[in-house]
Amino acid sequence: MAEFDDILNAALEGYRTGLSGESHPLFTIGIDASKFKYERVEDVFHSNPDKYTVNLTDHIRKITQYLGYYLYRKKEGKDIKLDIAVVGPTGSGKTQFIETFLKAVDKLKEKDLKGELSKLETKKVNMKVILHQKDDEELEETFYELASSEIVIIDDMWYHQNPKGYLKNLFESMDSGMVITTWRPVHYMEFLDEWKNIVFTELEKAHVERQEEIYISSLEERFENELFDKLWDFVNAKSDAEKFKESLRELFSLSFKSFEGIPGLVIKNYITYIRDNIEKVRRYLKEENILKNKEKILNDFKEIGFLTMDDIISIMEGTSKIGYKIIKEIILSRDDRGIAPTDIIPHIFENIPEDNINLRRKKAPTVAHHISKLKSMGLLHDTREGKNIFYKFKPEVEPLLELYFQNIGWEVFR
């Protein structure tokens, strides 16, 4: 009986160890495996902006200044509308910015002795989510809820097939208000070409007084340690392996510098690399030689699908005019599957009539050749649906491409 008691005690000890997460290899380097997942980190950062936001102070000051200006004009008896676009690559912190702004407004309401802020009705939606989840009747209801609010926030506005028409109708339906939208850079550049003309002509009658932009791209190096500390604060397993923290910081620094300080991309690469290479990382940490293995680690980043900005620049400099046009169509696609080559051909060879199917077929090998080159460089992945193949940029690559085009401008596509 005593022997089985020993077995039962051992089973209980093992069970408790497993429940605590200590049996996971990540625990041995001080990381809580249950928290060390990109989606979990992203959700916690967005849900707790007062704790996990890094370097958005100037942007928050700017947007709350617009909010104050809106209330100032309202006190003058003026019905005005403010159009504010928040632009940045995927993972740059646009959603974090929105959540931080809303948290700041809540705090301002507590200090708002006259109650002016508290009277403003706020409505926030994510365009990608509502288009996927709502039918036409529900979408119309959501539209009128937005039109009757004074602080309107539309995250992922770029996902709408006709953002120009949607926003034009929204502004014309509102009495007054402040509309804040978030965009990926290339979609915003495409949208802006025609939108400014509408703002200064048709929408001038609808009292759209200002059209402003807030660009969020990447963190400066001086914020690198702060971002790591906030991540570590969440994922630290509170074990005696705290001694690995500074070496893990060095590894984080390699990720930060490789991916231009785009917070989401930096953290995603860091988490993916450690989880996929945990035994190798444990060896590096034990030997305390992260920096000595810098080149090996950077190569490992590429093996798990992450290209650096230097890689992107090199690829783009060697890309032909047709290659650029293909990249444009792929990056502008709002189809979650990607885009099929047959849908690319009309945009590249615009002089081919729609009814000339034979000539279009002759151009298919040219497009296929350029797509194959982009795929071999590590930019694309494909999915099959029946006889069709759809291409899209890898999620690990897209943010740097977006930042690249944000930096060089829309003219490269003309």
C-alpha positions as CSV (number, residue, x, y, z in Angstrom):
1,M,0.0,0.0,0.0
2,A,2.8,2.3,0.9
3,E,4.3,1.7,-2.5
4,F,1.1,2.8,-4.3
5,D,1.0,5.9,-2.0
6,D,4.4,6.8,-3.3
7,I,3.2,6.4,-6.9
8,L,0.1,8.5,-6.1
9,N,2.2,11.3,-4.6
10,A,4.5,11.2,-7.6
11,A,1.4,11.4,-9.9
12,L,0.1,14.3,-7.9
13,E,3.4,16.1,-8.0
14,G,3.7,15.6,-11.8
15,Y,0.1,16.7,-12.3
16,R,0.6,19.9,-10.3
17,T,3.8,20.6,-12.2
18,G,2.0,20.2,-15.5
19,L,-0.8,22.5,-14.4
20,S,1.7,25.2,-13.5
21,G,3.3,25.0,-16.9
22,E,6.7,24.1,-15.5
23,S,7.1,21.0,-17.7
24,H,7.1,23.2,-20.8
25,P,10.6,24.0,-22.2
26,L,9.7,27.7,-22.3
27,F,9.4,27.7,-18.5
28,T,13.0,26.8,-18.1
29,I,14.0,30.1,-19.7
30,G,11.5,32.1,-17.6
31,I,8.5,32.2,-20.0
32,D,4.9,31.2,-19.3
33,A,4.1,29.0,-22.4
34,S,0.3,29.7,-22.1
35,K,0.9,33.4,-22.5
36,F,3.7,33.2,-25.1
37,K,1.5,33.2,-28.1
38,Y,1.2,36.2,-30.5
39,E,-2.6,36.3,-30.6
40,R,-2.7,36.2,-26.8
41,V,-0.2,39.0,-26.4
42,E,-2.0,41.1,-29.1
43,D,-5.3,40.7,-27.3
44,V,-3.9,41.6,-23.9
45,F,-2.1,44.6,-25.2
46,H,-5.3,45.9,-27.0
47,S,-7.4,45.2,-23.9
48,N,-5.1,47.0,-21.5
49,P,-3.8,50.1,-23.3
50,D,-3.2,51.9,-20.0
51,K,-0.6,49.2,-19.2
52,Y,0.9,48.1,-22.5
53,T,1.0,51.1,-24.8
54,V,4.4,52.3,-25.9
55,N,5.1,55.7,-27.5
56,L,1.8,57.0,-28.6
57,T,1.8,60.1,-26.5
58,D,2.2,62.6,-29.3
59,H,-0.4,61.0,-31.4
60,I,-2.9,60.9,-28.5
61,R,-2.2,64.6,-27.8
62,K,-2.9,65.4,-31.5
63,I,-6.2,63.5,-31.7
64,T,-7.5,64.8,-28.4
65,Q,-6.7,68.3,-29.6
66,Y,-9.1,67.6,-32.5
67,L,-11.6,66.4,-30.0
68,G,-11.3,69.6,-28.0
69,Y,-11.5,71.7,-31.2
70,Y,-14.7,69.9,-32.2
71,L,-16.3,70.7,-28.8
72,Y,-15.1,74.3,-29.1
73,R,-16.8,74.7,-32.5
74,K,-20.0,73.1,-31.1
75,K,-20.1,75.6,-28.3
76,E,-20.0,78.3,-31.0
77,G,-23.2,76.7,-32.4
78,K,-21.4,75.3,-35.5
79,D,-22.2,71.9,-36.9
80,I,-18.9,70.6,-38.2
81,K,-17.4,67.3,-39.2
82,L,-13.8,66.2,-38.8
83,D,-12.3,63.5,-40.9
84,I,-9.2,61.9,-39.3
85,A,-7.3,59.0,-41.0
86,V,-4.9,56.9,-38.9
87,V,-2.4,55.3,-41.4
88,G,0.2,52.6,-40.8
89,P,1.4,49.1,-41.7
90,T,-0.1,46.0,-40.3
91,G,1.2,45.6,-36.7
92,S,2.3,49.2,-36.3
93,G,-0.2,49.9,-33.5
94,K,-3.2,51.5,-35.2
95,T,-5.7,49.4,-33.1
96,Q,-3.6,50.0,-30.0
97,F,-3.8,53.7,-30.7
98,I,-7.6,53.5,-31.0
99,E,-7.9,51.6,-27.8
100,T,-5.6,54.0,-26.0
101,F,-7.6,57.0,-27.3
102,L,-10.8,55.5,-26.0
103,K,-9.2,54.8,-22.6
104,A,-7.9,58.4,-22.5
105,V,-11.4,59.7,-23.3
106,D,-12.9,57.7,-20.5
107,K,-10.4,59.2,-18.1
108,L,-11.0,62.7,-19.5
109,K,-14.7,62.2,-18.9
110,E,-14.0,61.7,-15.2
111,K,-12.3,65.2,-15.1
112,D,-14.9,66.8,-17.3
113,L,-16.7,68.9,-14.8
114,K,-19.2,70.4,-17.3
115,G,-20.1,67.1,-18.7
116,E,-19.5,68.1,-22.3
117,L,-17.5,65.0,-23.2
118,S,-20.0,62.7,-21.5
119,K,-22.7,63.9,-23.8
120,L,-20.8,62.6,-26.9
121,E,-22.1,59.3,-28.1
122,T,-19.2,57.0,-29.3
123,K,-19.5,54.1,-31.7
124,K,-16.6,51.9,-32.7
125,V,-16.7,49.1,-35.3
126,N,-14.2,47.0,-37.2
127,M,-15.1,47.1,-40.9
128,K,-13.5,43.7,-41.6
129,V,-15.5,42.1,-38.8
130,I,-18.9,43.6,-39.6
131,L,-18.6,42.8,-43.4
132,H,-17.9,39.1,-42.5
133,Q,-20.5,38.8,-39.7
134,K,-23.5,41.0,-40.7
135,D,-26.1,40.7,-43.5
136,D,-27.3,43.6,-45.6
137,E,-30.0,44.6,-43.1
138,E,-27.6,44.5,-40.2
139,L,-25.0,46.5,-42.1
140,E,-27.6,49.2,-42.8
141,E,-28.5,49.3,-39.2
142,T,-24.9,49.7,-38.2
143,F,-24.5,52.5,-40.7
144,Y,-27.3,54.5,-39.1
145,E,-25.9,53.9,-35.6
146,L,-22.6,55.4,-36.8
147,A,-24.4,58.3,-38.5
148,S,-26.2,59.1,-35.3
149,S,-23.0,59.1,-33.2
150,E,-20.6,62.0,-32.7
151,I,-17.3,60.1,-32.2
152,V,-17.2,57.5,-34.9
153,I,-14.3,55.0,-35.1
154,I,-14.0,52.6,-38.0
155,D,-11.0,50.3,-37.6
156,D,-9.8,48.5,-40.8
157,M,-11.6,51.0,-43.1
158,W,-9.4,49.9,-45.9
159,Y,-11.2,46.5,-46.1
160,H,-14.4,48.1,-47.6
161,Q,-14.6,47.7,-51.4
162,N,-15.9,51.2,-51.8
163,P,-14.6,53.3,-48.8
164,K,-15.0,56.5,-50.8
165,G,-18.7,55.9,-51.3
166,Y,-19.3,54.6,-47.7
167,L,-17.6,57.6,-46.1
168,K,-19.3,60.1,-48.4
169,N,-22.7,58.7,-47.4
170,L,-21.7,58.7,-43.8
171,F,-20.6,62.4,-43.7
172,E,-23.7,63.4,-45.6
173,S,-25.9,61.5,-43.1
174,M,-24.3,63.0,-40.0
175,D,-25.4,66.2,-38.4
176,S,-21.9,66.8,-36.9
177,G,-19.1,64.6,-35.5
178,M,-15.6,63.3,-35.6
179,V,-14.9,60.3,-37.9
180,I,-11.7,58.4,-37.2
181,T,-10.7,55.6,-39.6
182,T,-7.7,53.3,-39.8
183,W,-5.9,52.3,-43.0
184,R,-3.1,50.3,-44.5
185,P,-0.8,52.7,-46.4
186,V,-1.3,51.5,-50.0
187,H,-5.1,51.3,-49.6
188,Y,-5.1,54.8,-48.2
189,M,-2.9,56.2,-51.0
190,E,-5.3,54.7,-53.5
191,F,-8.4,56.1,-51.6
192,L,-6.8,59.5,-51.1
193,D,-6.4,60.2,-54.8
194,E,-10.1,60.8,-55.3
195,W,-11.2,61.5,-51.7
196,K,-9.5,64.9,-51.4
197,N,-11.4,66.1,-54.4
198,I,-14.7,65.0,-52.8
199,V,-13.8,66.7,-49.5
200,F,-13.2,70.0,-51.1
201,T,-16.1,69.9,-53.5
202,E,-19.1,67.7,-52.7
203,L,-18.5,67.4,-49.0
204,E,-17.8,71.0,-48.4
205,K,-21.5,71.5,-48.4
206,A,-21.8,68.8,-45.7
207,H,-19.6,70.9,-43.4
208,V,-16.6,68.6,-43.4
209,E,-14.2,71.2,-42.1
210,R,-10.9,69.3,-41.8
211,Q,-9.3,66.3,-43.3
212,E,-6.3,65.2,-41.2
213,E,-3.8,62.3,-41.1
214,I,-2.0,60.6,-38.3
215,Y,0.8,58.3,-39.5
216,I,1.9,55.4,-37.2
217,S,4.8,53.4,-38.7
218,S,7.4,52.1,-36.3
219,L,9.1,52.7,-32.9
220,E,12.3,54.5,-32.5
221,E,15.2,52.5,-31.0
222,R,14.9,54.4,-27.7
223,F,11.6,52.6,-27.1
224,E,13.0,49.1,-27.8
225,N,13.6,48.3,-24.1
226,E,10.2,49.6,-23.0
227,L,8.4,47.4,-25.5
228,F,10.5,44.4,-24.3
229,D,9.8,45.2,-20.6
230,K,6.1,45.3,-21.3
231,L,6.2,42.0,-23.1
232,W,8.3,40.4,-20.4
233,D,6.0,41.7,-17.7
234,F,3.2,39.7,-19.3
235,V,4.9,36.5,-20.4
236,N,7.4,36.1,-17.5
237,A,6.7,32.8,-15.6
238,K,8.0,34.4,-12.3
239,S,10.4,31.5,-12.0
240,D,14.0,31.5,-10.8
241,A,15.1,31.7,-14.5
242,E,14.9,35.5,-14.3
243,K,18.7,35.3,-15.0
244,F,17.9,34.8,-18.7
245,K,16.0,38.0,-19.0
246,E,18.9,40.2,-20.3
247,S,20.0,37.6,-22.9
248,L,16.4,37.3,-24.0
249,R,16.4,41.1,-24.3
250,E,19.4,40.8,-26.7
251,L,17.5,38.4,-28.8
252,F,14.5,40.8,-28.8
253,S,16.8,43.6,-29.9
254,L,17.9,41.5,-33.0
255,S,14.2,41.1,-33.9
256,F,13.5,44.8,-33.3
257,K,16.3,46.0,-35.5
258,S,15.6,43.5,-38.2
259,F,11.9,44.5,-38.6
260,E,12.1,48.2,-38.4
261,G,10.6,48.5,-35.0
262,I,7.1,47.6,-36.2
263,P,5.8,46.4,-32.8
264,G,3.5,43.6,-34.0
265,L,6.0,42.2,-36.5
266,V,8.9,42.4,-33.9
267,I,6.9,40.5,-31.3
268,K,5.4,38.0,-33.7
269,N,8.9,37.1,-35.1
270,Y,10.4,37.0,-31.5
271,I,7.7,34.6,-30.3
272,T,7.7,32.4,-33.4
273,Y,11.5,32.1,-33.4
274,I,11.7,31.1,-29.7
275,R,8.8,28.6,-29.9
276,D,10.1,27.0,-33.1
277,N,13.8,26.9,-31.9
278,I,13.5,26.5,-28.2
279,E,16.3,23.9,-27.8
280,K,18.7,26.1,-29.8
281,V,17.7,29.2,-27.8
282,R,18.2,27.3,-24.5
283,R,21.7,26.4,-25.6
284,Y,22.5,30.0,-26.6
285,L,21.1,31.3,-23.3
286,K,23.1,28.7,-21.3
287,E,26.3,29.8,-23.1
288,E,25.3,33.4,-22.8
289,N,26.3,34.0,-26.5
290,I,23.3,35.5,-28.2
291,L,25.3,38.1,-30.0
292,K,28.1,35.7,-31.0
293,N,25.4,33.8,-32.9
294,K,23.8,36.8,-34.5
295,E,24.2,35.7,-38.1
296,K,22.9,32.2,-37.3
297,I,19.8,33.7,-35.6
298,L,19.2,36.2,-38.5
299,N,19.3,33.2,-40.9
300,D,16.9,31.4,-38.7
301,F,14.5,34.4,-38.9
302,K,14.4,33.9,-42.7
303,E,13.9,30.1,-42.4
304,I,10.7,30.7,-40.5
305,G,9.5,33.1,-43.2
306,F,10.5,36.5,-41.9
307,L,12.3,38.8,-44.3
308,T,14.1,42.0,-43.2
309,M,13.6,45.5,-44.7
310,D,17.0,45.1,-46.4
311,D,15.6,42.0,-48.1
312,I,12.5,43.8,-49.2
313,I,14.5,46.8,-50.6
314,S,16.8,44.4,-52.5
315,I,13.8,42.5,-54.0
316,M,12.0,45.7,-55.0
317,E,15.1,47.2,-56.6
318,G,15.3,44.1,-58.8
319,T,11.6,44.0,-59.7
320,S,10.4,44.8,-63.2
321,K,7.6,47.2,-64.1
322,I,5.2,44.3,-64.6
323,G,6.4,42.9,-61.3
324,Y,5.5,46.1,-59.6
325,K,2.0,46.1,-61.1
326,I,1.5,42.5,-59.9
327,I,2.6,43.5,-56.4
328,K,0.2,46.4,-56.5
329,E,-2.8,44.2,-57.4
330,I,-1.9,41.6,-54.8
331,I,-1.4,44.1,-52.0
332,L,-4.6,46.0,-52.9
333,S,-6.7,42.8,-52.9
334,R,-9.3,42.6,-50.2
335,D,-10.1,39.0,-50.8
336,D,-8.9,36.9,-47.8
337,R,-8.0,34.1,-50.2
338,G,-5.7,36.4,-52.2
339,I,-5.9,37.1,-55.9
340,A,-6.0,34.8,-59.0
341,P,-3.7,35.5,-62.0
342,T,-6.7,35.8,-64.3
343,D,-7.9,38.7,-62.1
344,I,-4.4,40.4,-62.4
345,I,-4.1,40.3,-66.2
346,P,-6.8,43.1,-67.0
347,H,-5.0,45.5,-64.6
348,I,-1.5,44.9,-66.1
349,F,-2.4,44.8,-69.8
350,E,-5.1,47.5,-69.8
351,N,-5.0,47.8,-73.6
352,I,-6.5,44.3,-74.1
353,P,-10.2,44.5,-74.7
354,E,-12.3,42.5,-72.2
355,D,-13.8,40.3,-74.9
356,N,-10.4,39.4,-76.4
357,I,-10.0,36.2,-74.4
358,N,-7.4,34.6,-76.6
359,L,-5.0,37.5,-76.2
360,R,-5.5,37.5,-72.5
361,R,-4.6,33.8,-72.4
362,K,-1.4,34.5,-74.3
363,K,-0.4,36.9,-71.5
364,A,-1.1,34.4,-68.7
365,P,2.4,32.8,-68.9
366,T,4.0,36.2,-68.5
367,V,2.1,36.9,-65.3
368,A,2.7,33.3,-64.1
369,H,6.5,33.8,-64.6
370,H,6.6,37.0,-62.5
371,I,4.4,35.5,-59.8
372,S,6.7,32.5,-59.6
373,K,9.7,34.8,-59.2
374,L,8.0,36.7,-56.3
375,K,7.1,33.4,-54.7
376,S,10.7,32.0,-55.0
377,M,11.9,35.2,-53.2
378,G,9.7,34.3,-50.2
379,L,7.1,37.0,-50.6
380,L,4.0,35.0,-51.6
381,H,2.1,31.9,-50.6
382,D,-0.7,30.3,-52.5
383,T,-4.0,28.5,-51.8
384,R,-6.0,26.3,-54.1
385,E,-9.7,26.4,-54.5
386,G,-10.9,24.0,-57.1
387,K,-9.0,24.8,-60.3
388,N,-8.1,28.3,-59.1
389,I,-4.9,29.3,-57.4
390,F,-4.9,32.5,-55.2
391,Y,-1.8,34.4,-54.3
392,K,-1.3,36.7,-51.3
393,F,1.7,38.1,-49.4
394,K,2.9,36.2,-46.4
395,P,1.7,37.8,-43.2
396,E,5.3,37.9,-42.0
397,V,6.3,40.0,-45.1
398,E,3.3,42.2,-45.7
399,P,4.0,44.8,-42.9
400,L,7.4,45.6,-44.3
401,L,6.1,45.9,-47.9
402,E,3.4,48.3,-46.6
403,L,6.1,50.4,-44.8
404,Y,8.2,50.3,-47.9
405,F,5.4,51.8,-50.0
406,Q,4.5,54.3,-47.3
407,N,8.0,55.6,-47.3
408,I,8.5,55.8,-51.1
409,G,4.9,56.9,-52.0
410,W,2.2,56.0,-54.4
411,E,3.9,57.3,-57.5
412,V,5.9,54.1,-57.9
413,F,2.7,52.4,-59.0
414,R,1.8,54.9,-61.7
